[in-house]
């Protein structure tokens, strides 16, 4: 996971696709990532041919042809039927099945565009990830989860309000492009939620190891890892994490509940001595 860890440290020059495939090894530890880089290469090469070569199409034409190829011909689509499947957060699975969630489909779009020198950036809307195409002459937002639907700023605001209730007029920075680190952290948090939902606590703990490593001051991450470790009956490690959570969040609303949990762990450990 060298690339993923480097990206989480915000080191420059880490390719998003390589780091995202590192992330996918949490789900499939023996994953050979090289073939998936080649898949993205092939998709970009075929799209380039359809565009007539680098720089041969303006922004609107690039988007029109890219959307036609990715969503209509190749069939990339949002996974409405099994949205919380952990595979939706794994780039290899998304490329195999050609289905995913907004952020993983956006990674495909970003990485294909990057290979062609096209200015496509991730936009981290609350509750829904999209991309933006923006050159010196043309700009628009694109929703890969909905077959590349074009969105205005007002459309993005409406989408965020419908999903989360957040008013983007009060948070205009939400429409700013986000970097590789942000995208990977959001993907990890999605994967964490998916693993908890399907009770795969070992993999959830592996995700949390990465998030704690990247954000050692984030008390909530220690609590989440502590809960995963409790489910795994790793009581000593869970105790350590929950104690760090309380130390980092002295005014936590669930302080009494976590304290009771720590007392129960202490009693259980005491019986082992």
N, C-alpha and C positions, 0 to 999 in steps of 0.2 A: 504493500500500500504506500509505496514511496511517493508517488505522484499525488495521491489523495492527501497524505499528511503534509506534503509541501504546500499544496494549495490551501489547506486549512491554516497553515502558518502565514498565508498570504504572500508566499514567495512568488516573484515574477516569473513569467515564461512557462507556467504549467498549463498544458493543454486541457481544456475542459473535458474532452471526450476520454482522454487517458485517465484522468482523475475519477470521472464518473464510472468508468469500467472497473477501476480499483474498488470503488464503493460497492459495485455489484458482486465482488468476491465475498462479501459478508453473506450473501445468499448462496452463492456457489463458490466455495473456497478453491476448487480445482479449475476454475474458469480460465480458459486460454483467451486472453483479451485481443490478441493480434488479429484474428479473423474479423472482429467487429470494427476495428479501425479500417480494415480493407473494405468492409461493406459501406461505410461512410464515404470512403474514397470513391468507390464505384458509383454510388448515388450522385455524388458531386460531379464526377466525370460525365455521367450520362446527362445530367442537367446542363452542364456546360455545353455539351454538344447541341442540345436543344435550343440553347440560348444563342448559339452561333459563335461561341468563344468568349473569353474574358473581356468584359467591357462592351460587348456587342449589344447589350440591352439596357435601357434605362430602368429606373426603379419600378415603375408600374408594370412594365413588361416582365422584369425579373420575377416579381411577386406572382403575377398571373401564371407564368409558366412553371415556376416552382410549386405553386399550389396545385396546379393541374397534375404535375408529375407525382408529388409526394402524397397527395390526399386522394386523388381520383384514380391514378394509374397504380401506384404502389399500395394504396389503401391504408395509409396511416390514419388512425382514428382514436378518438377518446374512448376509454374503457368505461362505459356507463354501467355495464352489467356486473362488473366485479372491481369497482373503483378502489377498494382497499386491499387488493391483492398486493403483497410485497413485490411481486415481479414488476408491477407498474413503475416502481422506482429504480429498476435495474436496467441500464441501457442495453445490455445484451438481450434481455427478454423483450424489451420494447422493439428492438431491431428484428428479432425473430418473429414476434407475433404481430408486429406493426400496430400495436395498441399500447396505450399508456395513459398517464395522467397529464395535466397541463404542463408541468415543469419538465417531465422527461421527454415529451414530444417537442417542447421548446428547445431542449438540448440538441435534439436531432436537427431541428431547423437552424439553430445557431451554428452548429458544427459543419453542416453542409454549406451554409453561406460563407463561413470563414474560409473554407477551402477554395472558394471562388472569389475571395477578396471583397465580399459584399458586407456592407455595414448593418448587421443585424445584432441586436442587443437584447438581453433578458430584462423584463420589467416585472418586478415582484408585487403585483397587485395583492391586496389582502384577500386570501381565500382562492385566488386564481392567478396562475402565472401566464403571461403572454410575452410576445417579443415585439420589438420595434425595428422597422427598417427606417434608416435616416441617413440620407446623403445630403449634399449641399443644395439639391434641387427638389427633393421629394421626401416626405416622411409620413408614415402611417403605422398603426399598431395592428398586430396580426395575432389571431387566436388559433394556435395549432390544435387545440383540443376540439375545436369546432371547424375542422376542415379548412383552416386558414382564413376564417372570416375576418374581414377588415374592420377595424374599430377606430373611432375618433376618440379624443380625450373624454368627451362627454359619455361615449359608450363605455369606456373603461370605468368612469365614475359610477355609472349605473350598474355595471357588473359587480363592482366592489360592494355597493350598497345592497344589492339583492342577495349577495352571498354572506356578507359579514355585518352589514349595517354601517360600515365605515364610510364617512363622508370625505372623499378625496380633496374637496375644496379646502378642507382644514389641514390636509397633509399633502400638499402638492409635490413634495419630494418623493412620494410613492411612485410617481411616473418617471423618475430618473432611472437611467440604465444601471443595472447591478453587475457586479463582477463575479468572477469564478468562485471565489470563496463564499459569497452570499448564496449562490446557486447550490453549491454542494452542501452547505449547512442546512438549507431548506430541504434538500433531498434527503439528508440524514434524518431530519425531524419527521418528514413524511414516512420514512422507512421505520423509524422508531414507533410511530403511532400504529402502523400496519402490523408490526410484530406483536405489540401489546394486544391488538385486537384479536389476533389469531393465537395468542398465548405462547408465542415462541420467545420465551424469556431469555434464553441463552443468546440468541441473535440480537435481541433488544439490548442486552447488556453490552454486546460488542459494539453496537452503534453508540451507546452512551460512553463507552471508553474513549471513542474518537471525539465526541462532543466535549467531554470533560477535559481531554487533552488540549483541545482547541480553546476552550473557555474555562480555565481553572477557577475563575472567580464567580462563575454562574452557579449559585446555590441550588437552583431548581434542577439543574442537571444531576447534581449529587443525589437529590431526593429520588429522581426518576430511576437512576441506576440502583439506588438502594432498594427501591420497590422491586425491580427486576431480580436483584440478588436475593431478596426475601423469597420470591417465588422459586428460586433455584436452591433454596435452603443453604445459601452461603451466608450464614448469620454473622460471622465476624466481619466480613467485608461489608455487609448491609449495615451493620451497626456503625462502622466507620463512616460510611457515606451519609447516613442519616444524622450523625453527629456533626458532620461538616455542613450539612444543610442548615441545621439549627444555628450553628455558629455564624454562618453567612447570612441568615435571615432571622435576626433576633426578634423581629416583630411579626413573624409569619402567623397568618390566621389559623393554620393547622398545627401550631406549636404544641398544644396540649395533646392532640391526637398522635403526633410523632413521638412525643415524650412517653406516652403510654406504650407505643410500639417498642421503643427502646427499652423500657422497663421489662416488657415481655421477653425481648431477646436476651436481656441480662439474666432473667430468671432461667430461661432455657439453657443458656450457656453454663450457668451455675450448676445445673443438674448434670452436666457432662464431666464436671471435675470431681 
